[in-house]
Amino acid sequence: MKRSTVAKSGMALAASVLLVGGMAGSASASGSNVTVSRSWGTATFKTYGDELLVKDLSADGYSVQAKIQRWQKVNIDAWSWVDHRTGCYDTTSKSDTTDGYSVCNYDLIENDPVRVCIVRSKDGVRHGDWVCSAETKA
């Protein structure tokens, strides 16, 4: 093989490594969107953009509260779901969508295992148990 052919091959390989390596740091979502729904409300965590969408589906005087939980080490040999971002209500969002969803925008650590949970609440008091989605990656 000629010296110039080897040099060109090496440069092409180096360029392809740089191209692939550069794409690894792009701002893309790690996991799939997850939703948790009940007859009274729904919440969806959108992994691209770290948005939590919350919607009240029942005119019963209760609000729908959503939170994001993170799977993390809680002591030397135990892991658990821990509240990571709380306080996203269907009435206390930073913005609203045209289809009635309230949106809370977060900045989460890429690839963290997370899930979304919802509960009914009234006057800041929780009614019922938290209902949570499957796990995804932020």
PyRosetta script that sets phi, psi and omega in degrees:
from pyrosetta import init, pose_from_sequence

init()
pose = pose_from_sequence("MKRSTVAKSGMALAASVLLVGGMAGSASASGSNVTVSRSWGTATFKTYGDELLVKDLSADGYSVQAKIQRWQKVNIDAWSWVDHRTGCYDTTSKSDTTDGYSVCNYDLIENDPVRVCIVRSKDGVRHGDWVCSAETKA")
pose.set_psi(1, 136.3)
pose.set_omega(1, -179.4)
pose.set_phi(2, -70.4)
pose.set_psi(2, 154.8)
pose.set_omega(2, -179.3)
pose.set_phi(3, -62.0)
pose.set_psi(3, -40.5)
pose.set_omega(3, -178.4)
pose.set_phi(4, -67.4)
pose.set_psi(4, -34.5)
pose.set_omega(4, 177.9)
pose.set_phi(5, -66.1)
pose.set_psi(5, -41.2)
pose.set_omega(5, 178.4)
pose.set_phi(6, -64.7)
pose.set_psi(6, -42.9)
pose.set_omega(6, 179.9)
pose.set_phi(7, -63.0)
pose.set_psi(7, -43.2)
pose.set_omega(7, 179.7)
pose.set_phi(8, -65.4)
pose.set_psi(8, -39.5)
pose.set_omega(8, 178.5)
pose.set_phi(9, -63.4)
pose.set_psi(9, -42.5)
pose.set_omega(9, 179.3)
pose.set_phi(10, -64.3)
pose.set_psi(10, -40.1)
pose.set_omega(10, 179.2)
pose.set_phi(11, -67.2)
pose.set_psi(11, -39.4)
pose.set_omega(11, 179.4)
pose.set_phi(12, -64.8)
pose.set_psi(12, -41.2)
pose.set_omega(12, 178.2)
pose.set_phi(13, -64.2)
pose.set_psi(13, -44.7)
pose.set_omega(13, 179.0)
pose.set_phi(14, -61.7)
pose.set_psi(14, -40.3)
pose.set_omega(14, 179.2)
pose.set_phi(15, -64.8)
pose.set_psi(15, -40.2)
pose.set_omega(15, -179.9)
pose.set_phi(16, -69.0)
pose.set_psi(16, -35.2)
pose.set_omega(16, 176.9)
pose.set_phi(17, -65.4)
pose.set_psi(17, -42.8)
pose.set_omega(17, 178.1)
pose.set_phi(18, -63.5)
pose.set_psi(18, -40.1)
pose.set_omega(18, -179.8)
pose.set_phi(19, -64.2)
pose.set_psi(19, -48.4)
pose.set_omega(19, 179.5)
pose.set_phi(20, -66.1)
pose.set_psi(20, -43.9)
pose.set_omega(20, 179.2)
pose.set_phi(21, -62.0)
pose.set_psi(21, -37.3)
pose.set_omega(21, 179.0)
pose.set_phi(22, -66.6)
pose.set_psi(22, -31.1)
pose.set_omega(22, -178.7)
pose.set_phi(23, -74.6)
pose.set_psi(23, -22.3)
pose.set_omega(23, -177.2)
pose.set_phi(24, -64.5)
pose.set_psi(24, -28.9)
pose.set_omega(24, -178.7)
pose.set_phi(25, -91.3)
pose.set_psi(25, 9.0)
pose.set_omega(25, -177.7)
pose.set_phi(26, -70.7)
pose.set_psi(26, 160.4)
pose.set_omega(26, -175.9)
pose.set_phi(27, -86.1)
pose.set_psi(27, 66.0)
pose.set_omega(27, 178.7)
pose.set_phi(28, -111.2)
pose.set_psi(28, 157.1)
pose.set_omega(28, -179.5)
pose.set_phi(29, -71.9)
pose.set_psi(29, 146.3)
pose.set_omega(29, 179.9)
pose.set_phi(30, -89.7)
pose.set_psi(30, -41.7)
pose.set_omega(30, -176.2)
pose.set_phi(31, -115.4)
pose.set_psi(31, -172.1)
pose.set_omega(31, 178.5)
pose.set_phi(32, -94.8)
pose.set_psi(32, 154.4)
pose.set_omega(32, 174.2)
pose.set_phi(33, -60.3)
pose.set_psi(33, 145.5)
pose.set_omega(33, 176.3)
pose.set_phi(34, -127.0)
pose.set_psi(34, 145.8)
pose.set_omega(34, -179.6)
pose.set_phi(35, -130.5)
pose.set_psi(35, 143.5)
pose.set_omega(35, 170.8)
pose.set_phi(36, -127.3)
pose.set_psi(36, 129.0)
pose.set_omega(36, -175.5)
pose.set_phi(37, -135.5)
pose.set_psi(37, 145.9)
pose.set_omega(37, 170.1)
pose.set_phi(38, -136.2)
pose.set_psi(38, 173.3)
pose.set_omega(38, -178.7)
pose.set_phi(39, -62.4)
pose.set_psi(39, -25.3)
pose.set_omega(39, -176.7)
pose.set_phi(40, -94.9)
pose.set_psi(40, -14.8)
pose.set_omega(40, -179.4)
pose.set_phi(41, -176.0)
pose.set_psi(41, 167.4)
pose.set_omega(41, -179.0)
pose.set_phi(42, -147.5)
pose.set_psi(42, 153.3)
pose.set_omega(42, 174.6)
pose.set_phi(43, -144.9)
pose.set_psi(43, 141.0)
pose.set_omega(43, 177.6)
pose.set_phi(44, -128.1)
pose.set_psi(44, 131.5)
pose.set_omega(44, 172.5)
pose.set_phi(45, -99.3)
pose.set_psi(45, 117.7)
pose.set_omega(45, 176.9)
pose.set_phi(46, -94.5)
pose.set_psi(46, 116.4)
pose.set_omega(46, -174.8)
pose.set_phi(47, -68.4)
pose.set_psi(47, -32.3)
pose.set_omega(47, 177.4)
pose.set_phi(48, -84.5)
pose.set_psi(48, 108.2)
pose.set_omega(48, -177.8)
pose.set_phi(49, 101.8)
pose.set_psi(49, -7.8)
pose.set_omega(49, 178.6)
pose.set_phi(50, 51.1)
pose.set_psi(50, 50.5)
pose.set_omega(50, 179.7)
pose.set_phi(51, -103.3)
pose.set_psi(51, 139.8)
pose.set_omega(51, 175.7)
pose.set_phi(52, -113.8)
pose.set_psi(52, 116.5)
pose.set_omega(52, -179.3)
pose.set_phi(53, -103.7)
pose.set_psi(53, 130.6)
pose.set_omega(53, -176.1)
pose.set_phi(54, -128.4)
pose.set_psi(54, 138.4)
pose.set_omega(54, 179.6)
pose.set_phi(55, -143.7)
pose.set_psi(55, 132.2)
pose.set_omega(55, 174.3)
pose.set_phi(56, -85.2)
pose.set_psi(56, 126.1)
pose.set_omega(56, -177.0)
pose.set_phi(57, -106.9)
pose.set_psi(57, 1.2)
pose.set_omega(57, -175.7)
pose.set_phi(58, -137.0)
pose.set_psi(58, 128.8)
pose.set_omega(58, 178.5)
pose.set_phi(59, -84.4)
pose.set_psi(59, 69.5)
pose.set_omega(59, -175.4)
pose.set_phi(60, -116.3)
pose.set_psi(60, 9.0)
pose.set_omega(60, -179.5)
pose.set_phi(61, 87.0)
pose.set_psi(61, -3.7)
pose.set_omega(61, 178.1)
pose.set_phi(62, -103.3)
pose.set_psi(62, 151.8)
pose.set_omega(62, 172.5)
pose.set_phi(63, -98.0)
pose.set_psi(63, 165.4)
pose.set_omega(63, 173.7)
pose.set_phi(64, -109.0)
pose.set_psi(64, 125.0)
pose.set_omega(64, 177.7)
pose.set_phi(65, -108.8)
pose.set_psi(65, 137.4)
pose.set_omega(65, 177.8)
pose.set_phi(66, -124.5)
pose.set_psi(66, 153.6)
pose.set_omega(66, 176.0)
pose.set_phi(67, -146.9)
pose.set_psi(67, 159.6)
pose.set_omega(67, 174.6)
pose.set_phi(68, -109.1)
pose.set_psi(68, 131.6)
pose.set_omega(68, 175.4)
pose.set_phi(69, -111.5)
pose.set_psi(69, 150.3)
pose.set_omega(69, -178.1)
pose.set_phi(70, -119.4)
pose.set_psi(70, 136.5)
pose.set_omega(70, 176.0)
pose.set_phi(71, -80.8)
pose.set_psi(71, 114.6)
pose.set_omega(71, -176.6)
pose.set_phi(72, -145.7)
pose.set_psi(72, 160.9)
pose.set_omega(72, 179.3)
pose.set_phi(73, -72.0)
pose.set_psi(73, 126.9)
pose.set_omega(73, -177.8)
pose.set_phi(74, -105.4)
pose.set_psi(74, -19.3)
pose.set_omega(74, 169.4)
pose.set_phi(75, -157.5)
pose.set_psi(75, -169.7)
pose.set_omega(75, -170.1)
pose.set_phi(76, -57.4)
pose.set_psi(76, -31.6)
pose.set_omega(76, -177.7)
pose.set_phi(77, -136.5)
pose.set_psi(77, 25.6)
pose.set_omega(77, -179.6)
pose.set_phi(78, -137.4)
pose.set_psi(78, 143.3)
pose.set_omega(78, 177.0)
pose.set_phi(79, -119.9)
pose.set_psi(79, 151.7)
pose.set_omega(79, -179.9)
pose.set_phi(80, -158.7)
pose.set_psi(80, 162.2)
pose.set_omega(80, 172.6)
pose.set_phi(81, -77.5)
pose.set_psi(81, 125.6)
pose.set_omega(81, -177.6)
pose.set_phi(82, -124.7)
pose.set_psi(82, 136.9)
pose.set_omega(82, 177.7)
pose.set_phi(83, -56.8)
pose.set_psi(83, 129.1)
pose.set_omega(83, -176.9)
pose.set_phi(84, -112.1)
pose.set_psi(84, -48.5)
pose.set_omega(84, 176.5)
pose.set_phi(85, -136.2)
pose.set_psi(85, 122.9)
pose.set_omega(85, -178.1)
pose.set_phi(86, -124.3)
pose.set_psi(86, 173.7)
pose.set_omega(86, 171.5)
pose.set_phi(87, 85.0)
pose.set_psi(87, 20.7)
pose.set_omega(87, 175.7)
pose.set_phi(88, -93.7)
pose.set_psi(88, 103.6)
pose.set_omega(88, -179.0)
pose.set_phi(89, -102.9)
pose.set_psi(89, 159.4)
pose.set_omega(89, 176.1)
pose.set_phi(90, -67.4)
pose.set_psi(90, -12.5)
pose.set_omega(90, -178.9)
pose.set_phi(91, -115.2)
pose.set_psi(91, -2.0)
pose.set_omega(91, -175.4)
pose.set_phi(92, -126.4)
pose.set_psi(92, 42.4)
pose.set_omega(92, -175.9)
pose.set_phi(93, -91.7)
pose.set_psi(93, 170.5)
pose.set_omega(93, 175.7)
pose.set_phi(94, -82.0)
pose.set_psi(94, -24.2)
pose.set_omega(94, 178.6)
pose.set_phi(95, -157.1)
pose.set_psi(95, 163.5)
pose.set_omega(95, 178.6)
pose.set_phi(96, -123.6)
pose.set_psi(96, 150.5)
pose.set_omega(96, 176.6)
pose.set_phi(97, -97.7)
pose.set_psi(97, 166.8)
pose.set_omega(97, -178.7)
pose.set_phi(98, -70.4)
pose.set_psi(98, -18.2)
pose.set_omega(98, -179.8)
pose.set_phi(99, -97.2)
pose.set_psi(99, 17.7)
pose.set_omega(99, 173.3)
pose.set_phi(100, 90.5)
pose.set_psi(100, 3.1)
pose.set_omega(100, 177.6)
pose.set_phi(101, -84.7)
pose.set_psi(101, 141.0)
pose.set_omega(101, 169.8)
pose.set_phi(102, -93.2)
pose.set_psi(102, 144.5)
pose.set_omega(102, -174.5)
pose.set_phi(103, -122.4)
pose.set_psi(103, 128.6)
pose.set_omega(103, 170.5)
pose.set_phi(104, -115.1)
pose.set_psi(104, 129.2)
pose.set_omega(104, -175.4)
pose.set_phi(105, -106.6)
pose.set_psi(105, 126.2)
pose.set_omega(105, -178.6)
pose.set_phi(106, -121.9)
pose.set_psi(106, 165.3)
pose.set_omega(106, 174.0)
pose.set_phi(107, -122.1)
pose.set_psi(107, 97.1)
pose.set_omega(107, -175.7)
pose.set_phi(108, -100.8)
pose.set_psi(108, 160.3)
pose.set_omega(108, 178.9)
pose.set_phi(109, -72.8)
pose.set_psi(109, 128.7)
pose.set_omega(109, -179.4)
pose.set_phi(110, -57.0)
pose.set_psi(110, 135.6)
pose.set_omega(110, 176.6)
pose.set_phi(111, 74.3)
pose.set_psi(111, 4.3)
pose.set_omega(111, 175.2)
pose.set_phi(112, -67.4)
pose.set_psi(112, 136.1)
pose.set_omega(112, 174.9)
pose.set_phi(113, -72.8)
pose.set_psi(113, 124.1)
pose.set_omega(113, -177.8)
pose.set_phi(114, -137.9)
pose.set_psi(114, 165.5)
pose.set_omega(114, 171.9)
pose.set_phi(115, -148.8)
pose.set_psi(115, 163.0)
pose.set_omega(115, 178.4)
pose.set_phi(116, -112.1)
pose.set_psi(116, 142.7)
pose.set_omega(116, -179.8)
pose.set_phi(117, -131.2)
pose.set_psi(117, 149.7)
pose.set_omega(117, 177.4)
pose.set_phi(118, -131.8)
pose.set_psi(118, 156.7)
pose.set_omega(118, 176.0)
pose.set_phi(119, -154.3)
pose.set_psi(119, 155.4)
pose.set_omega(119, 173.7)
pose.set_phi(120, -85.3)
pose.set_psi(120, 144.8)
pose.set_omega(120, 178.0)
pose.set_phi(121, -146.6)
pose.set_psi(121, 156.9)
pose.set_omega(121, 177.8)
pose.set_phi(122, -145.6)
pose.set_psi(122, 126.8)
pose.set_omega(122, -178.8)
pose.set_phi(123, 53.6)
pose.set_psi(123, 37.1)
pose.set_omega(123, 177.5)
pose.set_phi(124, 80.5)
pose.set_psi(124, 1.8)
pose.set_omega(124, -179.4)
pose.set_phi(125, -104.4)
pose.set_psi(125, 129.5)
pose.set_omega(125, -179.8)
pose.set_phi(126, -73.8)
pose.set_psi(126, 137.2)
pose.set_omega(126, 176.2)
pose.set_phi(127, -121.4)
pose.set_psi(127, 111.4)
pose.set_omega(127, -177.5)
pose.set_phi(128, 95.4)
pose.set_psi(128, -177.2)
pose.set_omega(128, -178.6)
pose.set_phi(129, -95.8)
pose.set_psi(129, 153.7)
pose.set_omega(129, 174.3)
pose.set_phi(130, -65.2)
pose.set_psi(130, 139.9)
pose.set_omega(130, 175.7)
pose.set_phi(131, -117.3)
pose.set_psi(131, 126.9)
pose.set_omega(131, -172.2)
pose.set_phi(132, -119.5)
pose.set_psi(132, 154.3)
pose.set_omega(132, 179.2)
pose.set_phi(133, -83.4)
pose.set_psi(133, -179.8)
pose.set_omega(133, 170.9)
pose.set_phi(134, -71.9)
pose.set_psi(134, 167.3)
pose.set_omega(134, 178.9)
pose.set_phi(135, -78.1)
pose.set_psi(135, 146.8)
pose.set_omega(135, 171.9)
pose.set_phi(136, -142.3)
pose.set_psi(136, -178.9)
pose.set_omega(136, 176.6)
pose.set_phi(137, -110.7)
pose.set_psi(137, 133.1)
pose.set_omega(137, 178.6)
pose.set_phi(138, -67.4)
pose.dump_pdb("model.pdb")
